[in-house]
Amino acid sequence: MFTSSSFPKKVLIPHLLLSKLRSSKMNKITIWMILISIFVILQTTSSVEDEVKTSLINFIAKLSNNNSQSGLFSGWNSSSDPCQGLWQGVICDTQYNSVRKLFLNSSNLNGELDVGLLCNVKPLADSLSALHLETNMITGGISTEIASCKQLTHLHMSKNQLSGSLPDSLAMLNNLKQLDISNNKFTGDLPADLSRISGLTVFLAQNNQLTGQIPKFDFSNFELFDVSYNKFSGPMPDVKGHIPERSFLGNPELCGDPLPKECPQSLQDKNNVKDENNDDKSKSSSNNQILMFVGYLVLGLVFLFLIMCWVYKRMKRNEKVDGVNKIASVDDTIDKQPEAASMEYKSGFSRSEISVASVDESNLVSTSLIVLPGPVVNELKFEDLLKAPAELLGRGKYGSLYRVIYENGMNLVVKRIKGWAISSDDFKVRMERLDQAKHPNVMQAVAFYCSKQEKLLVYEYQHNGSLLRLLHGTGDTGKAFEWTSRLGVAASISEALAHMHQELEHDGIAHGNLKSSNILLNNNIEPCISEYGLMVVDHNQESSLLGDLTGFSAFKEDVYGFGVILLELLTGKLVHQNGINLAEWVNSVVREEWTVEVFDRSLLSEYASEETMVSLLQVALKCVDRSPEARPSMNQVAVMINTLKEEEDGSTSSLEP
Ligand SMILES: Nc1ncnc2c1ncn2[C@@H]1O[C@H](COP(=O)(O)OP(=O)(O)OP(=O)(O)O)[C@@H](O)[C@H]1O
């Protein structure tokens, strides 16, 4: 029942357990339960083996016409082990203790074949790889159950009295290598799918009464192939020289080369048509495949092209976004100067960009520049501006700024504003009003251009840079930015701004984007407010507490912007530095009565009046009041600063010898 190798595992362990249990004096019921369990386990294990034994005994009994006990097979009894050597013809796999092969050939077997008795018993069907029944007188046939003996590689049944047709299920034995059914009385057609068993190397079916056509095997696989002396019909399969002619002889209805019988014309035609059909089918299927392939290729290319377009567009868009981000960072940190920025943006003033604008004629006020009257330029042509070499100075939230060297050597800057929701007519009126409200400390536009999509403003280029650069730059002017100059700048800007506010009050045009980078130093090192009235006020600024930033609110935003400039002048600090908001920082220091601490140290060493500085600081703090209503008007600011300046001028002149 058990092999010597399996016995110790299954019995010794319970043994040990038992002795342990006895020694620990466990109660009898427990011991009985364990014994019963062991018995049940042993019973179940043996029942599988018994099933195999029983089926084998039944199989041989049927094959031998119930005479097995008298002859060779007397050792086949249920009290012995099929794998222990007493069972004649049984070969086992010793490792798995399973029946692998049955050699029952030449054994005087004259009973009936019942493969179901072997193949319906799973453990046997799963292990049986060879069944040799040749040279007997076995009757019956091969039943469909043969398909369950999936491990069969060798099925030898030659020289018997087997009859009936071969079941289609025979073709399901995928592992079959040798099939010998020769010298029997088999009838009917060969299962067509037999040719699908790719590992079949021996097929012997000679001397039967098999009919129909010979399946199209891959004849190159065969070591042995014989279908001679049957009743096969139809054309010879194309064996491509792998099988000798004699393997097909004795089939009177079989025709075609190399057999002596020629196939009738009708059969040839039928065959040719069949072949042609097959050829056509394969041709058309290969054509279809080519067409399909080309289709996929075209689709793939179109898809690739679309992806590339999409990627290109995205890259373009990202480039733009990148540009905005970079400029924003320049503004925030102010550690890059216009030159640095221009170095960064070498792309320059794209002619095509402006050309695009110029073709948008439907929305133009004028198809060319409107040159404003003034001493700077007498004549400025739009086309010449487009032709001129240009360099990008900066790219802000509202647009880009280019430096353009005009044909006569004149340096201009072109501000290009995109997406400003102002009608062309309103823009033109606005430009004219700004031009009328002149002030020497406000930079006048030289010319402008307007379309629905964009607006261009032309200014004179200022070589001396901005107040921002003067305060926080490298100091390449070589001069210290002394207190009196700072006070002078404050006075000039406040006056210019007060003038503009007064002039443009009814038009509601404030500067809208007042900051130290928009205060430029002209040829006389005089401060000039640039880009007046070009911007919609930035709603994100901390000063911008009101939703409506036109009219009154916009003017108050300018006052706030001016207050910040004053703070920059007094402290020498940037608007935002290391995350600290300048206005808040100054306020907090002043609240702590450490006012002197806020001032620029370079000013304290001068003969600057600390009193005037504190007074100017108070003006600045009023300007940056959180409540716009609490902020003074620009006119009031200008008066206050001028008074301070006069006092300062008076006191310094009285100090002079
Ligand atoms: N007419 C000019 N001549 C010389 N430099 C100028 C002129 N106008 C502006 N600039 C300088 O060019 C740089 C870029 O200007 P731009 O107006 O694009 O940026 P910004 O003033 O920093 O930001 P915003 O877009 O908010 O105005 C700034 O440093 C500015 O001081």
PDBQT file of the ligand as one rigid body, heavy atoms in Angstrom, charges set to zero:
ROOT
HETATM    1  N1  LIG A 701      12.089 103.870 -22.125  1.00  0.00    +0.000 N 
HETATM    2  C1  LIG A 701      12.891 103.011 -21.487  1.00  0.00    +0.000 A 
HETATM    3  N2  LIG A 701      14.213 103.138 -21.620  1.00  0.00    +0.000 NA
HETATM    4  C2  LIG A 701      15.066 102.307 -20.979  1.00  0.00    +0.000 A 
HETATM    5  N3  LIG A 701      14.665 101.293 -20.172  1.00  0.00    +0.000 NA
HETATM    6  C3  LIG A 701      13.332 101.143 -20.001  1.00  0.00    +0.000 A 
HETATM    7  C4  LIG A 701      12.384 101.979 -20.647  1.00  0.00    +0.000 A 
HETATM    8  N4  LIG A 701      11.160 101.621 -20.270  1.00  0.00    +0.000 NA
HETATM    9  C5  LIG A 701      11.328 100.558 -19.431  1.00  0.00    +0.000 A 
HETATM   10  N5  LIG A 701      12.623 100.269 -19.280  1.00  0.00    +0.000 N 
HETATM   11  C6  LIG A 701      13.228  99.219 -18.446  1.00  0.00    +0.000 C 
HETATM   12  O1  LIG A 701      13.043  97.988 -19.123  1.00  0.00    +0.000 OA
HETATM   13  C7  LIG A 701      12.797  96.958 -18.184  1.00  0.00    +0.000 C 
HETATM   14  C8  LIG A 701      11.578  96.185 -18.622  1.00  0.00    +0.000 C 
HETATM   15  O2  LIG A 701      10.468  97.028 -18.592  1.00  0.00    +0.000 OA
HETATM   16  P1  LIG A 701       8.980  96.494 -18.495  1.00  0.00    +0.000 P 
HETATM   17  O3  LIG A 701       8.071  97.653 -18.528  1.00  0.00    +0.000 OA
HETATM   18  O4  LIG A 701       8.775  95.440 -19.515  1.00  0.00    +0.000 OA
HETATM   19  O5  LIG A 701       8.997  95.772 -17.109  1.00  0.00    +0.000 OA
HETATM   20  P2  LIG A 701       8.607  96.312 -15.690  1.00  0.00    +0.000 P 
HETATM   21  O6  LIG A 701       8.430  97.757 -15.654  1.00  0.00    +0.000 OA
HETATM   22  O7  LIG A 701       9.630  95.754 -14.765  1.00  0.00    +0.000 OA
HETATM   23  O8  LIG A 701       7.237  95.564 -15.452  1.00  0.00    +0.000 OA
HETATM   24  P3  LIG A 701       5.809  95.960 -16.026  1.00  0.00    +0.000 P 
HETATM   25  O9  LIG A 701       5.581  95.057 -17.189  1.00  0.00    +0.000 OA
HETATM   26  O10 LIG A 701       4.927  95.691 -14.865  1.00  0.00    +0.000 OA
HETATM   27  O11 LIG A 701       5.875  97.429 -16.367  1.00  0.00    +0.000 OA
HETATM   28  C9  LIG A 701      12.612  97.624 -16.820  1.00  0.00    +0.000 C 
HETATM   29  O12 LIG A 701      13.764  97.414 -16.031  1.00  0.00    +0.000 OA
HETATM   30  C10 LIG A 701      12.485  99.070 -17.122  1.00  0.00    +0.000 C 
HETATM   31  O13 LIG A 701      13.094  99.871 -16.108  1.00  0.00    +0.000 OA
ENDROOT
TORSDOF 0
